[in-house]
């Protein structure tokens, strides 16, 4: 019995009537109700030679982690390199996945069609090595050019293994408008299926921001509640805006009535790291898109980490930076502001004491 009480004291050192703040939530153990994965969307094609032979292809893959007594909003983490960017900080420290599981949000890691664990394609393609490691360095805002880091950058510059892990942890990217449609179609099927719940917030990075916007356009439900786009490369615009479509990072043009779906979301936030301002093409594009979303009654804002939060040195992937705990707190504030942080209706939101009771019974 003494051992059980001691274990409880270690696991829950700060239990009280008040809801735990962000610092307390960082210490909280991760208790999962379930985890797993599933494929969704896609097609089945028949062999042109053997008609009875088929291939299931162009589906997406969703890995999920559901906390015990979860909050109501599912965080779908959508990469533009690999799911690894959500799992760990650049130096191997705790990433967004575990940070938000500790805060009791259901977490989903998404591999779109032809990417990662969903790489069966319905059509052939040619792979050839594309020598982009050094190009990644500047594109990911580690510095102006390889290997020159920005002063004060939130990356472990002293750790050569961290750089190797960063540039190795990626899948093949299909940066085409055709792929934007392919990925967003499968993601819309997932959103409308109900398997992610009825309160979904997409956390995106780089080109996945464009894909999440297109998912909202294609969705036929109200399950999607928001997008937090970390350095979104590309935006969606209505066909009435006199904007020319581009490729591979937008702009993408959709009918006005479809575009208005973005204006129905409670909130969209475009987050930018250091060394980004209106001279950067994708900041310009996001500002134009936000203005149009708001014109039709929506709520889209640009958020600059240095100017609006006083955070310095953040890269293209702030959620993986060395100060990702502070960046996570900003996301928590966003979710609170738009009432996306509550518990499922079946969950008592005074659950720290219930955690204690549950663990006490389990140990006892």
N, C-alpha and C positions, 0 to 999 in steps of 0.2 A: 504493500500500500504506500509506504514511504517512497519507494522507487517510482511508483506511478505519479505521485504528487510532484516529485522532483522533475520528472519528464514533462509534466504539464507546465511547470514553472518555466522550463527552458523553452518549450514550444510557444507559450503564450505569456510572455513576460509583462505585457501591457494591456491587460483586459480591463475594460471599464464600461460604463454606460454610454460614453460618447463613441461615435464612429471613429475608427482609427485613422490618423492622418497618413500622408504618403510615406513618411519615414517609418512609421509602424508597419505599414503594409509591406515595405521592403523586407522586413524581418519575418513576416508571416510564412509558415510552411505552405507548400503547395499540396493541397489535398484534392485529388481527382475523383470525380464520380465515374468517369469513363473516358476512354480515348480510342481512336481508331482512324479509319479513312474509308473513302468511297470514290468511285468514278461517277461522273455525271455528264450528260449531254453526249455529243458525238454521233457517229453513224456506224452502220454495218455495211460493208461493201462485199460484192461477190467477185471471185476470181474470174477473169475473162477466159481462162483455160479450163478450170474445173468449177462449174457453176455452183456446185454444192459446198465449195470451200469459201469461207467468209473471213473477214478481218474486222474486228471492232476497233475503231480508230477515231481520231479527232475529238476524243472526250477530254474532260479535265479531271484532275485528281485533287481531292480535298482531304487533308489530314486534320483531325480535330482533337481538341483537349477540353473537356468539360469539367470545371471545378465542382466540388461538392458544394451545394447551395449557391448556384451561379447568379451573377447579375443578369439583367434582361438583355443587354446588348452584346451581340456577337461581334468580335473584332476579326475581320477577314484580312490577313496580312498577305499582300500581293506584291511579289518581287518583280524585279526586272533583271535579275542575275541568277539567283538561286534562293531557296528558302533559308539557306544558311544565314543570310543577312539579318533575318528576324530572330535567329536562335542565339546568337552571341554578339557581344561587343567585338570591336576590331582586335582587341588583345585577348579574346577568349572569355572575357567576363560575361556577366549576365546580360542577355538580350531581351528584346521586347516580349518575346513569347512568355518567358518565365516571369518577367516583371508584371505582366497583366494577368497571368494566372494567379499570382499572389494577391492581386487585387480582385480576384474572383470573376474576371470576365472570361466567357468562353472564347477560345482562340482557335482560329482556322488558318492553316497554311495552304495556299492555293498554288498549284501548278496548272497553268492553262494548257490547252491542246498543243501537242508537239513539243512540250517543254518538260524537262525533268522526268517525273514519274508518270507523265501522260504523253510519252514521246512517240507512240504509234501514230503515224500520219496516214491519211487516206490517199495520199498521192506521193509520188517519188520526189526526192530533192537531192541535190548534190552537195556534199559536205567537202569543203577544202579548208585547211588551216588558215585562219585569219589572224595575223600577228598584231594583237591589240593590247598586250599587257601595258606597254608604256603609254598608249593612248588612254587607257583606263585611268591612269594616274591623274591626268588633267581633267578628264571628263567627270571624274568623281570628286573634283574640287579638293584634292589633296595638296595641290600646288599649281603654279602657272605652267610648269613643264617638268617632265621626269628628269632627274629625281629630286627636284627642288621643292621641298615642302613649304607651304605658307608658314610664316612665323606664328607660333601659338596654335597651330592646327590641332584639332581634337582627334588625333591619330597617334598611336605609339610609334613615333618616328625612329626611336632607338631600336626597334624590334624588327629585324629583317624578316623573321618568320611571320609576323603579323601582315606585312605587305604580301608575302607569298600566299598566305591563306586568303587574303582579300581578293587577289586577282585570280586565284585558282577556283574559288567558290562561285562558279557561274556555269550556266548551261548555254547551249547555242541560243542565240536570239534571232527571231524572225521579224525584223523591223520593216514591216510592210503594212499597208492599209488592209490588205486581205487578211493578214494575221490578226489585226485589231478586231476585225469583224468576227473571225473564228473564235478568238479567246473570249470576247465579250458575249457572244451568243451562248457559249457553254456556261459562262458565269451567270448570265441572266436566267438560264434554266435552273442553276443551283439556287439563286436567290428566290425564284418563284416556287421552288419545290417545297419550301417550308422546312427543309432539313437544317437550315442555318438559323431558324427562328424567324420572328417577325420584327426584329430590330437589329439591322445590320449596319455596321460602319466599316467601310473599306479603308485600310491603311495602305497607301501605295507609295512607290518610289519610282522616279524617272518615268519611263514609258508606260508603266502600269497605271499611272494616273489617267492617261488618255483612255486606256482600256476600261477603267472603272467608270469613267463618265459615259462611255458608250454602253456599258452594262445597264446603267440607269435608263438610258434612252430605250434600250430593248426590253427592259423588264416590264411585265404586265401586272405587277403587284405593288403594294406599298411597303414591302418589307425592308427596303433600303432606306436608311435614315440619315446617312451622312457619308462624306468622303474627307479624309485628311490626307492630302497629297504632298508628300515630301519631294520637293523639287520636280514637279510634274513636267515632263517633256511632252507637250502637246495638249490641246484642248479641243472641245467640241463647240461648234457655232451653228446658229440657225441659217437656213437658206435665204433668209431675208436680210442678212447682215452685210451683203456685198463684200464678202471675204472669199478669197480664192483658196480652194482646197490644196493641201500639200501632203508630202510623203517623205519620210516615214513617220514623222512626229507631228502630224497635223499641219495646219488646222484640218479637222474633219467636219464636213457639212451634213446636217440632217434637217428634215422638215421641221418647221417652227413648232408644231404641236408636240413633236417628240422632244425637241430641245426644252420645252417648258417643263418636262418631267424633272429636269435638274433644279428648276425653281421651286419645286414642291418639297424638296428635301429640307429638313430643319436647318441644316448647315453644311457648307462646304468650306474647307480651309486649305489654302495653298501655302505650304510652309517652305521658307527659303533659308539656306545657310549663309555663311559668311561670303563676302566678295560677290554678292549678287545685288543688282539694282536694275533699274529700268533700261539700262543699256544691254542687258542680257536678253536675247530674243524670246526665251520661254517665259521670263517674267513679264515681258510685254504681252505675250499671248494670253497668259493667265489673267492679267489685268483687264484685257479686252473681254475675255470670257466672263469674268466675275461681274463686270459692268452690265453685260447683257443678261446674265442670270438674275441680277438684282432688279434690272429694268422690268422683268416679268414677275416680280414679286418674290424672288428668292433671297437667299442669304449666303452669299459667297464673299470671302475675304482673303486677302493676302496677308501673311504673317511672316515678318522677317525676324529671325532669331536674334540678331545683334541689336536691331533698333527697337523691337517690341518686347523683348524679354531680357535684353542685356547679356545674352550668351555670345561668346566669341569663339571663332575658330571652327565652327561646324562645317561639315563636308556635305557632299551630295546625299549622304545617307545619315542624317543626324541621329536616327534611332539606333545606330550602331557605333556612334562616336563615344569617346571616353567620358563625356558628360551626359550619356543617354538617360541617366536617372533624372536629371533636370528636364530634359526634353520630354520624358515620360510624364513628369508632373504637369507639364503644359498640356499634354494630351488629356490627362485626367481632368484638368480644369475645363477644357473644351467639352468633354462629355458631361461634366456636372452642369455647365452653363446651359446646355440644351436638353437637360433632363434625360440623359442617356446613360446615367450611372446607377439608376435604381436597380433593385432586385426583382427577379421574376416574381409574378404575383403569388406564386406558390411558396415563396421564400420569405421568412421573417427577416427583415433587414437588421434586426438586433441579434446577430448570429454569432458574435464572438463568444458569448456565454454558452450558446448552443454548441459551438465547436468544442468547448470545454466539456460539456455534458457528454457529447458523442464520444470524445476521446477517452473520457473517464470510464464510460461503459465499456469501450472497446478494450482498454487496458485491464479493467477490473474483471 
